[in-house]
Amino acid sequence: MFLKRISNSFRQFSTNKLKPANFTPQRAAEYLSTFEGGKVTIELYGKEFPGIATLTLDNPTKKNGLTGSMMADLHYSMDRLEKDEQNLRALIIQGSNGTFCSGGDLDFVKKICDSDHGYIMCSLMSHTLTRLSRLPFISISKIEGFALGGGAELASTCDIRVAHAKAKIGFVQGRIGVTPGWGGLPFIVRNFGYSRALEALCTAKVFNSLELQKLGFLQEIYETNADFEKYLSRYLSIEVEPIKAMKKGVIALQKRDLEAFEVERRVFASLWGGELQKALLSENRKHK
Ligand SMILES: CC[C@H](C(=O)O)C(=O)SCCNC(=O)CCNC(=O)[C@H](O)C(C)(C)COP(=O)(O)OP(=O)(O)OC[C@H]1O[C@@H](n2cnc3c(N)ncnc32)[C@H](O)[C@@H]1OP(=O)(O)O
């Protein structure tokens, strides 16, 4: 109990030091890493798929909800992936144990439910998702089970989205009184268009795979892992160099949307920690 008090006072002290005004991604990652739980791992896919790696979100008892330490892990993962020492052609973002990501780990979320923490989390995740979108190779989200809230933002940020036939994807942030807070908004709009993006966000609908394939959000639906690997093998048909060149062209187009992030952060921080969010969080709603 004594140690817990010490770690909480350290955390309180470090929160007091880390304000939006002196935010840096590094400081935010160091601070959020004190909220432990789950992990993020990077591995090569296998010799039959040269130049393809996986990034796995692993917090299975929470449907891969992201804790602060997992958000920090994602930040550090970008440091490693940007070096591109393996000369990758593609990165697959996936979750462990048959689901993608249920958004923020609500036990962690309830510990940081104030505007300053919201700004810090949103700023770090926005920074990370921007870096993800700019990696020099293509990113493919492999969606099984659920991709909800921030998890759906993460899926939206990948270049390509592939889902299991029974996957469910929902931008449910509004159901707990907030807006997209991981920096996914520009990518949601890019994938859906303005009207369909606002419709998805303002109805907080949980879509099935077929619905999202018809809307153009999903590029492929698979039934078995063999189907998925058959789709994945299509990305082996050209050399790494032209793949990287195509990605470079797309990145140049994305940079136009960046000023939208600051607006998103401020709007998000204005709702995060508010009475509406606290009341809705206390209901522990399920979004099946
Ligand atoms: C800005 C983004 C924002 C943020 O950062 O806060 C968000 O991401 S908002 C969205 C936050 N996520 C949720 O509200 C998801 C809540 N969970 C569910 O709706 C369901 O659990 C679902 C649909 C993911 C899975 O339903 P299913 O029936 O298949 O399983 P269970 O509900 O029994 O869940 C198993 C077990 O996992 C725990 N769990 C699931 N999601 C989370 C989560 N996000 N954080 C913490 N824990 C989670 C759930 O409580 C169960 O635990 P147990 O101890 O077994 O009861």
PDBQT file of the ligand as one rigid body, heavy atoms in Angstrom, charges set to zero:
ROOT
HETATM    1  C1  LIG A 301     -10.735   8.234 -27.820  1.00  0.00    +0.000 C 
HETATM    2  C2  LIG A 301     -11.019   6.797 -27.898  1.00  0.00    +0.000 C 
HETATM    3  C3  LIG A 301     -11.691   6.300 -26.684  1.00  0.00    +0.000 C 
HETATM    4  C4  LIG A 301     -10.778   6.140 -25.515  1.00  0.00    +0.000 C 
HETATM    5  O1  LIG A 301      -9.567   6.134 -25.642  1.00  0.00    +0.000 OA
HETATM    6  O2  LIG A 301     -11.367   5.968 -24.441  1.00  0.00    +0.000 OA
HETATM    7  C5  LIG A 301     -12.272   4.943 -26.989  1.00  0.00    +0.000 C 
HETATM    8  O3  LIG A 301     -11.621   4.031 -27.429  1.00  0.00    +0.000 OA
HETATM    9  S1  LIG A 301     -13.949   4.830 -26.686  1.00  0.00    +0.000 SA
HETATM   10  C6  LIG A 301     -14.299   3.075 -26.798  1.00  0.00    +0.000 C 
HETATM   11  C7  LIG A 301     -13.844   2.392 -25.540  1.00  0.00    +0.000 C 
HETATM   12  N1  LIG A 301     -14.135   0.962 -25.651  1.00  0.00    +0.000 N 
HETATM   13  C8  LIG A 301     -15.290   0.401 -25.214  1.00  0.00    +0.000 C 
HETATM   14  O4  LIG A 301     -16.153   1.074 -24.693  1.00  0.00    +0.000 OA
HETATM   15  C9  LIG A 301     -15.436  -1.089 -25.404  1.00  0.00    +0.000 C 
HETATM   16  C10 LIG A 301     -16.158  -1.715 -24.216  1.00  0.00    +0.000 C 
HETATM   17  N2  LIG A 301     -16.245  -3.166 -24.404  1.00  0.00    +0.000 N 
HETATM   18  C11 LIG A 301     -17.233  -3.742 -25.142  1.00  0.00    +0.000 C 
HETATM   19  O5  LIG A 301     -18.074  -3.098 -25.749  1.00  0.00    +0.000 OA
HETATM   20  C12 LIG A 301     -17.224  -5.249 -25.223  1.00  0.00    +0.000 C 
HETATM   21  O6  LIG A 301     -16.371  -5.732 -24.194  1.00  0.00    +0.000 OA
HETATM   22  C13 LIG A 301     -16.708  -5.790 -26.579  1.00  0.00    +0.000 C 
HETATM   23  C14 LIG A 301     -17.735  -5.489 -27.658  1.00  0.00    +0.000 C 
HETATM   24  C15 LIG A 301     -15.356  -5.173 -26.919  1.00  0.00    +0.000 C 
HETATM   25  C16 LIG A 301     -16.506  -7.308 -26.462  1.00  0.00    +0.000 C 
HETATM   26  O7  LIG A 301     -17.712  -7.903 -26.016  1.00  0.00    +0.000 OA
HETATM   27  P1  LIG A 301     -17.696  -9.464 -25.668  1.00  0.00    +0.000 P 
HETATM   28  O8  LIG A 301     -19.062  -9.815 -25.196  1.00  0.00    +0.000 OA
HETATM   29  O9  LIG A 301     -17.086 -10.222 -26.784  1.00  0.00    +0.000 OA
HETATM   30  O10 LIG A 301     -16.676  -9.606 -24.444  1.00  0.00    +0.000 OA
HETATM   31  P2  LIG A 301     -16.841  -8.979 -22.973  1.00  0.00    +0.000 P 
HETATM   32  O11 LIG A 301     -17.645  -7.731 -22.989  1.00  0.00    +0.000 OA
HETATM   33  O12 LIG A 301     -17.249 -10.061 -22.036  1.00  0.00    +0.000 OA
HETATM   34  O13 LIG A 301     -15.314  -8.565 -22.675  1.00  0.00    +0.000 OA
HETATM   35  C17 LIG A 301     -14.368  -9.521 -22.222  1.00  0.00    +0.000 C 
HETATM   36  C18 LIG A 301     -13.582  -8.846 -21.114  1.00  0.00    +0.000 C 
HETATM   37  O14 LIG A 301     -12.845  -7.752 -21.704  1.00  0.00    +0.000 OA
HETATM   38  C19 LIG A 301     -13.142  -6.556 -20.994  1.00  0.00    +0.000 C 
HETATM   39  N3  LIG A 301     -13.041  -5.426 -21.915  1.00  0.00    +0.000 N 
HETATM   40  C20 LIG A 301     -13.510  -5.368 -23.170  1.00  0.00    +0.000 A 
HETATM   41  N4  LIG A 301     -13.229  -4.162 -23.724  1.00  0.00    +0.000 NA
HETATM   42  C21 LIG A 301     -12.526  -3.462 -22.777  1.00  0.00    +0.000 A 
HETATM   43  C22 LIG A 301     -11.937  -2.158 -22.722  1.00  0.00    +0.000 A 
HETATM   44  N5  LIG A 301     -11.959  -1.329 -23.775  1.00  0.00    +0.000 N 
HETATM   45  N6  LIG A 301     -11.326  -1.770 -21.576  1.00  0.00    +0.000 NA
HETATM   46  C23 LIG A 301     -11.268  -2.626 -20.492  1.00  0.00    +0.000 A 
HETATM   47  N7  LIG A 301     -11.796  -3.876 -20.473  1.00  0.00    +0.000 NA
HETATM   48  C24 LIG A 301     -12.422  -4.270 -21.616  1.00  0.00    +0.000 A 
HETATM   49  C25 LIG A 301     -14.552  -6.756 -20.493  1.00  0.00    +0.000 C 
HETATM   50  O15 LIG A 301     -14.799  -5.866 -19.430  1.00  0.00    +0.000 OA
HETATM   51  C26 LIG A 301     -14.484  -8.212 -20.066  1.00  0.00    +0.000 C 
HETATM   52  O16 LIG A 301     -13.785  -8.267 -18.843  1.00  0.00    +0.000 OA
HETATM   53  P3  LIG A 301     -14.317  -9.226 -17.670  1.00  0.00    +0.000 P 
HETATM   54  O17 LIG A 301     -13.402  -8.943 -16.531  1.00  0.00    +0.000 OA
HETATM   55  O18 LIG A 301     -14.197 -10.611 -18.264  1.00  0.00    +0.000 OA
HETATM   56  O19 LIG A 301     -15.741  -8.802 -17.427  1.00  0.00    +0.000 OA
ENDROOT
TORSDOF 0
